[in-house]
Amino acid sequence: MRLEFEYGHGTMGAELPDNTDVFIPGVTVPDPPYIPEEELVEKTRESVRNPMGMPPIPQLVHKGSKVVFIIPDIVKGGCQETSHRKIAIQVILEELYSAGVEKKDILLLFSNGLHPRTTVPEMRQILGEKLFHEFYWTHQITSHDSEDYEHLVDLGCTKRGDRVLMNKYVFDCDLPILIGHTQGNPYGGYSGGYKHCATGITHWRSIATHHVPDVMHRKDFTPVSGHSLMRTKFDEIGMHMEKKMGQPFFCCDAVLDTMSRQIEINSGYAAVMQPHSWITANKRTYVPFAEEKYDVMVFGMPQNFHYGNGMGTNPIQMMQALSAQVIRHKRVMKENCVIICSSICNGYFHDERWPYLRELYELFQHDYMNILPDMDRYGEYFATNEEYIRKYRFCNAFHPFHGFSMMSCGHIAEMNTSAIYIVGAQEPGIARGMGLKTRATFEEALADAMKKYVGPNPKILALPQTFKLSAVHLCLKGDDLSKV
């Protein structure tokens, strides 16, 4: 069969055996039905007015109350006119105003964590014109700055000993509102809930308690589940914040489908709301698809996806993307499986967005750096580099510690495969510098894998559009999905 896979800004064709299994999210297995557009406002309002595990908003605020909306950045959630963020914020504003809260006492805060701080065009795209103009010109929209120590609060440590530093605007307000997405995520199962606050409004030292090899290379991390140590730490950090604030977050999370449309909307106390939201999310995300485990997984990387332009060419970001597919689909892959992935791999690092990754890549080539975890000892050195921090704060770059979370993830692909082939690389030495094999075409890579690793009749899984659509976590048809 002939299939097209993402490659640079276009696609690359592949001739694969006719018995190849093809999976496209939302197409091969349909998502649960989404809420019709004309019902979204009312469904959101119904959820907000009937929160789980806590009183409704009018009982939590009054005139003079300070309120902070904590809003996900551009990476996830969709920006359509009926996106969850746009509708939920507008509905909750109505509840706040009806309770006497004044507009001047409301702040919209983007929870970018170690991601680039939200740009003004992104603010407009995420919020829409109405909300943007309502709050921007009065300086009531900002994004989290994890290096702005005047606006951080040190909350000490969780009982486990994990350091917690959080945004001071959120800590000081009378009602912190988390607008989240219950969407499949290789880091702990789902976005939203306590993951949102544990990663989005904290400091690199907090994130270094969970986005590190000691947590990400455990057996409970791959395949992805809601029971990993990472997920447990998210919950503990979020609950520690609530304890120190003296109040819970008010959450409004939407279970989203492949096109980021709302399947279900849940509001309230995260400790109650989060497990409830996973019931529906599991039906969309953990898909019992495979009859047997696969020898080969085939997909393609565009140049621009998820974390931004260059992700599919920057070698450390490429490793993270490869590993994300392993984490999601490990349940259906054999222990000695092979990955074949197209990437233009043209030497474009996008140094403005990731100013430190070229240096990290060069370090990895020297000084006894045999596997990516060997780089971990440089974490604090890079995380405290003043020039890289300035670029994070003022030039819309990723925070330098983010690169170490990428490398922690990036090693997982090597841990769980026999070989990884990059096909179509324009600068193949970059891929080889990460321990990847290179071939010109899918057909050449598959022939080599059949000769060396998987035999003449491999079971093949093809994943077209895997980085263009909201991904799922594939499972065997006989898997016990009550334990995910």
N, C-alpha and C positions, 0 to 999 in steps of 0.2 A: 504494500500500500504506500501511497505517496502522502506525506504529511509536511506541513510547514511549521517551523519553530522560530521563535523570536531570535533576532540576530541584529545587533546594532540598532538602527532605526527602521529596519525592515524585517525580513524573514529569510531563513535558509531552508531549502527543501531536503527531505530525507526519504529514501526508498527503504522501507522496513518490511519485514515478513508480514504476510497477510494475517497471521494469527496474533499479531500485536494487539494488546488491549489498550484502548485509548480512553482517557478520562479528561473531561472538561468540566470544571465546577459549574453547577447550576444547569448543565445541559445533559450530560450523561445520566446523572441522577438529579431530578428536579429538586429544588429547594422547597421547604414548606411554604405555603402561600404567604405573600406579604400583605400588609394592610393597605387597602385602596387609598389613593391619595386624598380623596374627599373625606376620608374618615380619620386621617392622621391627627389633626388638631384635637378632635374630640377624644380619641383614644389616648393621646398624650395627657390631656386634661384629666381624664378619668383616672389614669395612673397616678398623676401628681397629687390629685385630691384624695387618693386612697393609698397612702404610702404603707409599705410593710415595716412593721416593727418600730414605728415612731409616729408622732402626731403630724397632722398636715401642716403646711407652711403657715397659714394664718395663726396657728397656736405657737409658732416658734419665733415670730418677729412682731414688731410694732414700729410706730414712728420713731425714728432715731436709730433703728437697728442698722448695722453695717453688714453688707452681704457681698460675698465674693463667689462668682461663677468660675469654676475650674473647667477649662474647655480643652479637649484634645487638639493637638496640632494638625498640620496638613497631611500627615502620613496616612491616617486612616479615617474612615467614616463617611466619605463622600461629601461633595459640595453642591449637590443639586438643590433646587429651590425648596424641595420638601425633605432635605436632610434632617436627621434627628437633632443635630446641634441647633439648627435654625429654629425648628418648631419648638423644641423643648425650652430653649431660652425664652422665646416669646411667651409661651404658655406660663412659665414660672414667673416671668416679670408681671404678668397680669395678677397672679396670686399675691405677689409681694406688694404691688401698688394697692390692691384691695385691702391689704392689712395695714396700710399706712406708711409703708417704707417709701422713702423719697428717692428719686432717681439719683440725686447727688451722692447717695450713700451706697451705690452699687459699683462694683469693679468687675470687669471681664478680664480674666487672667488665662492666658494660654499655657498649658501644662507641658511645655516642650522638654523638660528635664535636661538631658545632655544633648538633645537634638538642637539644630540651629534655632535661635530665637525667631519667633514668627515675624515675617516682614509685613509691611503695611499692605501690599497687594494680596498677600495670603490672608490677612485679617479680613479684607473685603470679600475675598472668595469664600472663606469659611462662614462668615457671619451673614453675608448678603448686604445689599446696599442699605436697607432700612436700619438694621441693628448697627452697622458700622457707623453710619452718619449720626445715629442717635447718641453714641457713646464716645466715638473717637475724638471729636473736636473739643470735648470737655476733659480730655486726658483720662478717660475711664476705661481704656483698653491697654493692656500691657502683656508681656510674656515673661515667664519665669526666668530669672537669672540666677543660676546656681552658684555664681561667684560674687554676687552682690551681698556682702556680709551685713550690710545695714538692713537688709530685708530677708534675713534668714534667722531662724531660731534653733538653737541646739537643745534637743530634747533628751540628751543622754543616750541610753541604750535600751533596747528591748531586753526581756528576761534572758534571751538567748545570747545577748551581748552584741547585737547589731546596732551600730551607730545610726541615729536618726536626726538629721537636720532638715528642717522644712521651711517653706515659704512663710514669711512673717505676716504678709497681708492676709493669708488664709488663717494663720494661727490667731491673729488678733480680731478677726471678724466675729459677728454674732451668729451668722449662718453661712457655713461653707457648703457650696452646692457643686457636686461632681456630676458633670454631664459626660456619660461614658457610652462605650460600644461593647456589647458582648459579641465579639468577633474572634474567630479562630486565630490563635497566636502560638507560634512555637515556643515562646517563653512563658511557660506556666499555663497553657491551655487556652486562656481567653484574655483579651483586653478588657478594660472596664473594671468595675468593682474596686477592690483594694489595690490591684495592680496600677490603676490610674494614679492614685496619690503616691504610692510607694516609689514610682519611677518618674512621675511627671513634675512633682513640686519639691524634689529633694536635692541632695548634693552628691558629688561623685563618691564621697566616703560612704554614704548610705548605699549607693548603687554597687559599690565595691564589696558589699556584703553578700550579694547574690549573683551579679553578672560576672562571675569568676570561675576558673577551672574547678575549684573545690566543690562548687554547686552544680555547674553545668556539665561536668564529666561524670557525674554519678549515674548509676543505672536507672534511677527513678526519673531522670530528665529526658531520656530517649527510649521509647517514643514519648511524645508529648502527653501529659495528663494533668488533671487538676489536683493531683495528690503529691506532686514533687516537693522537694525541700524548697525550691525556688518559690513555688506558689505559697507554701506555708509561711515563708519569710515575708512575702507581700502582705499576707493577712496580718501577721504579727506587727509589721511596721505600721500598717494603716490603723490597726487597733491601738497601737501605742500613741499615734498622733491623736486619736480621739480621746484617749485617757488624759493626755496632757492638755488638750484643748478644753476638756470638761464637757464635751458634747460630741455627738456623732456627725459625720458628713450626711447631708441629704443627697442621696444619689438618684439620678434619673438615667437609666441605661436602656439602650435599645438592642435587642437581638437583630442582627443585620443579615441580609442574604448576599448572594454573590455580587449583586449590583449596588450594595449598601443601602437597600431599601429595608424599612422597618417590618420585621416579622412580629415582634412583640415588644411592648414597652413596660418596664418595671421600675418602680420608684421606692425609696425608703432607706432604711438602715442597711448598710452593705452586708453586715453579718447575716441578715435574713434574706435580703434581696438577691445577693450574689448566687447562692446555691439554687434559689428558685429560678433565676434566669437561665442557669445552665441546663435545666431540664429541657427547655425548648431549643436552646442553642446546640445541645448535643445531637438533636435530631437532624440539624442542618450540617453540623461540622464533622462528626465522626461517622463516616459513610462506610457501611459494610459492603464492599464492592468486589473484592478479589476472591476467586475460587481457590487459588493457591499462591504461594509466595513467588516473587519475581526475581530473575537473575540480573536484569538490566533495567535501569530507569533512564528514560530519554526525555530531555526538555531543552529549552533555549532561554537565553538571557537577553533581554533588550539592553541597550546602553542606559536608558533612563527608566528607573522604576523605584518604588518604595521609598528609599532614603534619598533619591535624587539622581540627577544626571551624572553619569560616571559610575554608578553602582555596578553596572554590568561590565565594566572594563577595569576598575580599580581592583587589584588582585586580592587585597584583604577583604573588601566588600564582596567580591566574587565568592570567596571561601565561606563567608557568612550565608550567602544566598544558597550555595550548594548544601551546606549543612542544614539550613531550614527545611529543605525538601526531605532530607534524611530524618530529621526529627519528626516531621509531620507523617511520613509514610513508612517509618521503620517496621510497623506491624506487618506490612505486605512485602517486605524485601528480605531476601536470604542473607545469611551472615557474610557470604563472600560476594555480595552483589557488586555491580559495576554501574557507574554513572557515566552517561555520555551527554554532554551539554555544549550547545553552540554559544560562543561569545566572540564578539569582534576583537576583544582584548588588544586594543590598538595603542596602548601606552598612555591613554587619557586618565590621569589620576583625579582630575578636578581638584587641584591643589587649593583653590579658594574655599571649597566646601569641606575638604578633609586635609588641612594644611600639614598634618603630622604623619599621614599614612605613607607618603613616599619615604620618609625617614625610617618609619617602622619596617617597611618592606626591605630597605637596604640593610638595616640591622639584622633582619632575619637571615640574610645571606652570609653572616659572619659570626665570629665569637662563639662557636660551639652551639649555635641555634639549630638544633636538629628537628624539633617539632615546635608548633606554635606556642604550647604552654611554656616553653623555655623563655619566651619573651616576657612572661608575667612579672619578672623582677624589675622591669623597667616601668611598671605601671605608675608608681607615685612620681617618678622623675618626670614623665610626660604630663601627668595630671596636674602638676604644679608648675609647669613651664609657663612663665608669664606671657610670652609672646603668643603662644597657642591659646591661652586663656583670653587674652585681649581680642583675638580673632573670633573666639566663641561669643564674647560679650558684645562686640561692636561690628563684626564683619559677617554675621550669619553663617559661621562655620560650626561644625560639630565640636563639642567639648573633647579635649584630647583623651580623656579616659574612655570615651565611647569606642575608640579604636581597640581598646583592650577587651571590652565586652564582645566586639566583633571577632577578635582572635580567639577568645574563649569558645565562642560558638563555632568558629571556622574549623577548629580541630576535630569537631564531631564527625565531619564527613570522612576524614581519614580514619577515625576510630571504627567506622562502620561499613567500610567498603574495601574491596580488593584493589580497585583502580578507579580513577576519575579521568575521563578524557575531555579535553576542551577542543572543539572542532572549529575551524575557521579563524583561529587567532592570527591577527596581523602582526603582532609582536609575540610569537610563541614562547620566547625566552622568559617573559614575565610569568606566564602560566607554569612553565617548568620550574621557575624559582619558588613556587608554592608547592612543589611536589606533584604537580598534575602532568598527565601525559598529553601530548598534542598530536592531532591529525588534521588533515585538510578537510575531510568530509565525515559525515555521520557513517557512511558506508565503510570507509576505511577503518574508523574507530571500532565499529561493530565487528568487522572481520578480525581485527586484532584481538578484541576481547574474547571472541569465540575460540580463537586459537589458543589463548593463554589462560583464560579464567573460567569461562562459563560453558564451554562445550559447543557442539554444532547446532543444538536445538534449544536455545535459551528462551525462557519465558520473559517477554518484554512488556514493560509498562511505558506508554507514551503519554506525556503531559503537555499538550499544546496549551498556550495561554496561561501557564501556571503562574507567571508573574504579572499578568495583566488583569486577572480576576481575583476576587477574594477567595483564598485557598480553603481547602478542607483537609481533614486528617483521615487518610484512607485506612480501612481496616479489612480484615478477612471476614467473610460472611459468617463464620462461626465464632467470631470474637465475642466475649462477654462485655458488652458495652455499658453494663451497669457499674463497671470498675474504672471507667476512664476519668 
